[in-house]
């Protein structure tokens, strides 16, 4: 179970403070009945929560396969350009992000999720996750190029070298405009383009086809997306756990609900210094980080209340 205000905030209805205001305004219902308090505990999968008459389903994590189109940036927000998150129109959570990035003019597979652990393991250089790209290249790609890629190429400068790890270059067509498939295990800035520049060629078109065991659904047109299938998600999660040696559980609210004890701790602290609190004292701190809570206490004690000096 979880608090109603957290439920709504997680689903992107607003910040914790905003959803508390919505609840007080009578805009939220639980199983058809108007919600009375932000602190009301609800069952994520059992209760029917509505906001302004629209049902709000809960999801811990979301996973989408996107065929990223050219012209869209791999970011959560951008003041000038459309982002890949803008393309996920029916998302439930507000905390989605792209796993890694593709250049603005690059197309292909991009995983969109809010699962930070999965993202970290897919992107960690230590995991050696294969990333396969299809490209059209200006100039004849040769066996010598493939050999250079296998050995690693310098995509930096003579003064500041930056060598790539070995990559596997499969030449599909070697003509004035060649077609290739390249598999690498890194994600350096403009890496594929810079690798071909290092051998005197230019990438004209680039598309990512796969990342680890996840392959782009070719039925998806650029800009289209779909949720990962159960099988795809299981394969990713199984791969993620292959080299795990230990798991540390966060007991605070994960396996044990410990939130109930914090108000009594706050009360003891205030009583120690003979301070009183407002009716909304605990409620105002909901959703704050430890740093924000500390600042809240400082503001409350030294600005709102008159604290008697002790000798």
Secondary structure in CASP SS format (residue, H / E / C, confidence):
PFRMAT SS
TARGET T0000
AUTHOR 0000-0000-0000
METHOD secondary structure of the structure
MODEL  1
X C 1.00
X E 1.00
X E 1.00
X H 1.00
X H 1.00
X H 1.00
X H 1.00
X H 1.00
X H 1.00
X H 1.00
X C 1.00
X C 1.00
X C 1.00
X C 1.00
X C 1.00
X H 1.00
X H 1.00
X H 1.00
X H 1.00
X H 1.00
X H 1.00
X H 1.00
X H 1.00
X H 1.00
X C 1.00
X C 1.00
X C 1.00
X E 1.00
X E 1.00
X E 1.00
X C 1.00
X C 1.00
X E 1.00
X E 1.00
X C 1.00
X C 1.00
X C 1.00
X C 1.00
X C 1.00
X C 1.00
X E 1.00
X E 1.00
X C 1.00
X C 1.00
X C 1.00
X C 1.00
X C 1.00
X C 1.00
X E 1.00
X E 1.00
X E 1.00
X C 1.00
X C 1.00
X E 1.00
X E 1.00
X C 1.00
X C 1.00
X C 1.00
X C 1.00
X C 1.00
X C 1.00
X C 1.00
X E 1.00
X E 1.00
X E 1.00
X E 1.00
X E 1.00
X E 1.00
X C 1.00
X C 1.00
X C 1.00
X C 1.00
X E 1.00
X C 1.00
X C 1.00
X C 1.00
X C 1.00
X C 1.00
X C 1.00
X C 1.00
X C 1.00
X C 1.00
X E 1.00
X C 1.00
X H 1.00
X H 1.00
X H 1.00
X C 1.00
X C 1.00
X C 1.00
X C 1.00
X C 1.00
X C 1.00
X C 1.00
X C 1.00
X C 1.00
X E 1.00
X E 1.00
X C 1.00
X C 1.00
X C 1.00
X C 1.00
X C 1.00
X C 1.00
X C 1.00
X C 1.00
X E 1.00
X E 1.00
X E 1.00
X E 1.00
X E 1.00
X E 1.00
X E 1.00
X C 1.00
X C 1.00
X H 1.00
X H 1.00
X H 1.00
X H 1.00
X H 1.00
X H 1.00
X H 1.00
X H 1.00
X C 1.00
X H 1.00
X H 1.00
X H 1.00
X C 1.00
X C 1.00
X C 1.00
X E 1.00
X E 1.00
X E 1.00
X E 1.00
X E 1.00
X E 1.00
X E 1.00
X E 1.00
X E 1.00
X C 1.00
X C 1.00
X C 1.00
X H 1.00
X H 1.00
X H 1.00
X H 1.00
X H 1.00
X H 1.00
X H 1.00
X H 1.00
X H 1.00
X C 1.00
X C 1.00
X E 1.00
X C 1.00
X C 1.00
X C 1.00
X C 1.00
X C 1.00
X C 1.00
X C 1.00
X C 1.00
X E 1.00
X C 1.00
X C 1.00
X C 1.00
X C 1.00
X E 1.00
X E 1.00
X E 1.00
X E 1.00
X E 1.00
X E 1.00
X C 1.00
X C 1.00
X C 1.00
X E 1.00
X E 1.00
X E 1.00
X E 1.00
X E 1.00
X E 1.00
X E 1.00
X E 1.00
X C 1.00
X C 1.00
X C 1.00
X C 1.00
X C 1.00
X C 1.00
X H 1.00
X H 1.00
X H 1.00
X H 1.00
X H 1.00
X H 1.00
X H 1.00
X H 1.00
X C 1.00
X C 1.00
X C 1.00
X E 1.00
X E 1.00
X E 1.00
X E 1.00
X E 1.00
X E 1.00
X E 1.00
X E 1.00
X E 1.00
X E 1.00
X C 1.00
X C 1.00
X E 1.00
X E 1.00
X C 1.00
X C 1.00
X C 1.00
X C 1.00
X C 1.00
X C 1.00
X C 1.00
X C 1.00
X C 1.00
X E 1.00
X E 1.00
X E 1.00
X C 1.00
X C 1.00
X H 1.00
X H 1.00
X H 1.00
X H 1.00
X H 1.00
X H 1.00
X H 1.00
X H 1.00
X H 1.00
X H 1.00
X H 1.00
X C 1.00
X C 1.00
X C 1.00
X C 1.00
X C 1.00
X C 1.00
X C 1.00
X C 1.00
X C 1.00
X C 1.00
X C 1.00
X E 1.00
X C 1.00
X C 1.00
X C 1.00
X E 1.00
X C 1.00
X C 1.00
X H 1.00
X H 1.00
X H 1.00
X H 1.00
X H 1.00
X H 1.00
X H 1.00
X H 1.00
X H 1.00
X H 1.00
X H 1.00
X H 1.00
X H 1.00
X H 1.00
X C 1.00
X C 1.00
X C 1.00
X C 1.00
X C 1.00
X C 1.00
X C 1.00
X C 1.00
X H 1.00
X H 1.00
X H 1.00
X H 1.00
X C 1.00
X C 1.00
X C 1.00
X C 1.00
X C 1.00
X H 1.00
X H 1.00
X H 1.00
X H 1.00
X H 1.00
X H 1.00
X H 1.00
X H 1.00
X H 1.00
X H 1.00
X H 1.00
X H 1.00
X H 1.00
X H 1.00
X H 1.00
X C 1.00
X C 1.00
X C 1.00
X C 1.00
X C 1.00
X C 1.00
X C 1.00
END
